[in-house]
């Protein structure tokens, strides 16, 4: 029974991360702050959890997107 609960919690945690990663408004820095999961780990979770085409579309969308990278966002609007 405990293994079932642990598995359910793990799946909910991964689903939360996937939802935040798909969101345009949530940066990788915010994901790290809320969950402790780094950008590289988010990418691994997305690669493992999504279909190949969905993963490629997501990577294309977030690569270089200033709202997903807080440092790029700040430098773009503060200069």
Backbone torsions as a table, in degrees:
resi	resn	phi	psi	omega
1	UNK	NA	-43.8	179.8
2	UNK	-63.0	-35.4	178.4
3	UNK	-64.9	-38.6	177.9
4	UNK	-62.1	-44.7	179.6
5	UNK	-64.8	-42.9	178.7
6	UNK	-61.8	-40.7	178.7
7	UNK	-65.3	-43.1	179.0
8	UNK	-62.1	-44.4	178.2
9	UNK	-62.5	-40.6	179.2
10	UNK	-63.4	-42.9	178.8
11	UNK	-65.9	-40.5	177.9
12	UNK	-64.3	-40.3	178.8
13	UNK	-62.2	-46.5	178.0
14	UNK	-63.1	-40.7	178.1
15	UNK	-62.7	-38.4	176.7
16	UNK	-63.3	-44.1	179.4
17	UNK	-63.5	-43.9	179.4
18	UNK	-61.6	-43.3	178.2
19	UNK	-61.2	-43.5	178.7
20	UNK	-67.1	-38.4	-179.1
21	UNK	-65.7	-36.8	178.9
22	UNK	-71.9	-27.1	-176.8
23	UNK	-69.5	133.7	178.5
24	UNK	-73.5	-23.8	-174.1
25	UNK	-87.6	-12.3	-176.8
26	UNK	-104.0	117.3	-179.3
27	UNK	-80.7	163.9	176.8
28	UNK	-63.1	-32.7	178.1
29	UNK	-64.4	-39.3	177.9
30	UNK	-67.9	-38.9	176.7
31	UNK	-60.6	-44.0	179.2
32	UNK	-61.3	-43.1	-178.4
33	UNK	-65.7	-41.2	-176.2
34	UNK	-79.1	-34.4	-172.6
35	UNK	-117.7	-18.6	-175.8
36	UNK	82.6	9.4	-177.3
37	UNK	-99.7	125.3	-177.8
38	UNK	-75.7	169.3	178.8
39	UNK	-58.7	-43.9	179.0
40	UNK	-61.4	-40.2	178.6
41	UNK	-67.6	-37.6	176.4
42	UNK	-61.2	-43.7	179.5
43	UNK	-60.9	-42.2	178.6
44	UNK	-63.2	-43.1	179.1
45	UNK	-62.7	-43.8	-179.7
46	UNK	-64.2	-42.8	179.9
47	UNK	-61.9	-40.8	-177.9
48	UNK	-73.4	-35.9	-170.1
49	UNK	-91.9	-27.9	-176.2
50	UNK	-94.7	158.6	170.4
51	UNK	-66.7	156.5	-175.3
52	UNK	-55.8	-47.5	-178.3
53	UNK	-63.4	-41.7	178.6
54	UNK	-63.9	-42.1	178.4
55	UNK	-61.7	-45.4	-179.6
56	UNK	-63.4	-39.9	176.9
57	UNK	-63.7	-42.4	178.8
58	UNK	-63.1	-46.6	180.0
59	UNK	-60.7	-41.8	179.0
60	UNK	-62.0	-39.4	-178.5
61	UNK	-69.1	-41.9	-173.5
62	UNK	-89.5	-16.8	-177.7
63	UNK	-64.6	114.5	177.6
64	UNK	79.5	1.5	179.3
65	UNK	-69.9	123.3	-172.8
66	UNK	-67.9	-27.1	179.6
67	UNK	-75.8	-18.2	177.9
68	UNK	-86.7	-15.9	-179.3
69	UNK	-123.8	101.6	-173.7
70	UNK	-55.4	-37.5	-179.9
71	UNK	-62.7	-43.8	177.8
72	UNK	-64.3	-39.6	-178.7
73	UNK	-62.9	-46.5	-179.3
74	UNK	-65.6	-45.0	-177.4
75	UNK	-67.3	-32.3	-179.2
76	UNK	-67.6	-40.1	-173.9
77	UNK	-100.4	-10.9	179.2
78	UNK	-97.4	-9.3	179.2
79	UNK	-100.0	NA	NA
